Structures are given as structure tokens and as C-alpha cells.
Amino acid sequence: SITLLLLTSIIALGAAIAVAIDRRTRRNRAQIDALRGLDHDRRRLFESIGHDLRTPLSAACGYLEMLERDDGLSKDMRRDYLSTVRAHCLRLARLVSQIFRLARLESPGMLPVLEPVSVCDLARDIGARFARDTRPGATRLLVDIEPSAPLVLADCELIETAIENLLDNALRHGGQESTSRLSVELLQAEVVVSVRDNGLGFAPQAACASTGGLQHRRGLGLIIV
């Protein structure tokens, strides 16, 4: 009958609406969970940034206070203290630069500028710069370049940033009197750049390509990489 048909249609419509509402509810919950996770990662990132900035800033302020209070310091000690303050200020400036770089990399409009790049020449230049900066007793740097590696299509600035941050991390955390190696190899038609050191290292899953993987504080350098 018409009444039965109408009732059946209403029941079917109600069921369809219930299914649609359920799907929308689950989708909204997933979006809320994602936003909460993103907010948590952002807070962890800010904690990491705060820690990274406080360390050199506190150290520099401490040495400056000692320079102000103690008039009996020798010229050599004053020179050493000022050199230490300068080193911490340079580290602070480098961290600020990395913060701006990370913000730019995570902006929605950020797109790589692809062009033919000689990774060999790039790695050789970066290795030479870091080798000159290596102090006695610090990590030794070896550069191993495959001369037959072809040009690759890449963003030169981003590749340079990644290699620099990996090398900086290796030289600072590789351990005293250890050796770090920067290499460029040609493996099955792929150009592979690697940085190896003798440090303790960490599990591969702890490394991340964005702020979303910050289970542990690994510093801005590796996040940018």
C-alpha cells in the first residue's frame, strides 16, 4: 500500500541520514585528533627551540658576567672568555637562522626550485669549508667523492642545507678524536649522498622530515634535514 511504501521510504531515508551523520562524525573526530596531534607536535617543537636557544644564551651571559665582575683576569683569560662568548653568539645566530629556515620550509607555498646540480662539486665545496673549521682534537672529516656521478635535477639550496646540517651534527656529536665521512656515490644510476660518524646514533624512526615526528628532542638541524 501507499502507506507502507511511504513508511519504508522514511525508514530508508532515516537510515541513510544516520549513516551520513556517522561518517561525518567519524571524519570530524579524525580531524580533531589530527589537530590535537599537530598542536602537541608544535608544543614539543617550541620546547626544543626554547632549549636550543637557552643553552648558548645562558653560557654567553655567564661568561660576560664573569668578565664584568673580575678585574683580576689576565689578558689571556679575557681573550679566552671573549672567544667563548663569540662562539656561543655565533651558535645562537645559527639557531635563529635555522628557525627562520624551518618556518619557510613548512610554509604551504614552499616549492623546490629544480635545476641541474653537480652534487659532487657541491659536496666537495661543503666538505672543504667544514674541514677548514675543524679544530685540533675534534672530529676528523674525510670526503670521498665519486667523480663519475652525473648531474641531478634538484633544489641546490635545499640539498646544500641538508648536507651542511648533517655534517654539523656529525662533527659535533661524533665523539672526540673520531672520524666523520662525507661521500657521494653512484649506485645503480642513483646519486647517493651519505654522512657517517662514530657517534652513538639513534633509531632510524626517531629521524623525521617534519615536526610531526618529534618523539624526542633531536635539534632543529635534523628536523630541517
Disulfide bonds with the S-S distance in Angstrom:
none
